Amino acid sequence: MQYCKHGMCVNKELDMQPVNGEWGPWGPYSVCSRSCGGGTRSTTRDCNKPEPKNGGNFCVGRRMKFRSCNTEPCPRGRKDFREEQCSQFDGKHFNINGLPPSVRWVPKYSGSEYTRKV
């Protein structure tokens, strides 16, 4: 039995069979997340060569992968990545009572929290 699909005659039984998904190619790697001190680059791929349909299985495996980059230590006297990230919020007090307009944000290296310097 055939029917019309997008202006073409298609075998209905073949068109309704499950199609398992297969991975497409890996994309290009992203820009490194840090300029020094150790960052990461990532790439992704899609389950679209072909896409699963009619109850077919989705692709199995990794959709993303990562690679280390810019692993050399940052030069002395230069802010590291965390200091740069925190300093972008200098002067912002986020309506926290008691913080002056000149608040300076710095990383707290003993944990993963950020702190402020007044």
Number of C-alpha atoms within 10 A of each C-alpha: 8 12 11 10 11 6 7 9 11 14 13 13 9 10 14 11 12 13 16 18 19 17 18 16 12 13 12 11 14 13 13 16 15 17 16 16 14 16 17 16 17 16 15 16 15 18 18 15 13 15 17 17 15 11 11 13 14 17 19 10 8 10 14 12 12 12 12 12 17 16 13 11 11 16 10 7 6 9 12 17 18 14 15 14 14 17 18 12 15 16 14 16 17 9 7 8 7 7 16 12 12 12 16 19 22 20 20 14 10 7 7 8 9 14 12 16 11 9
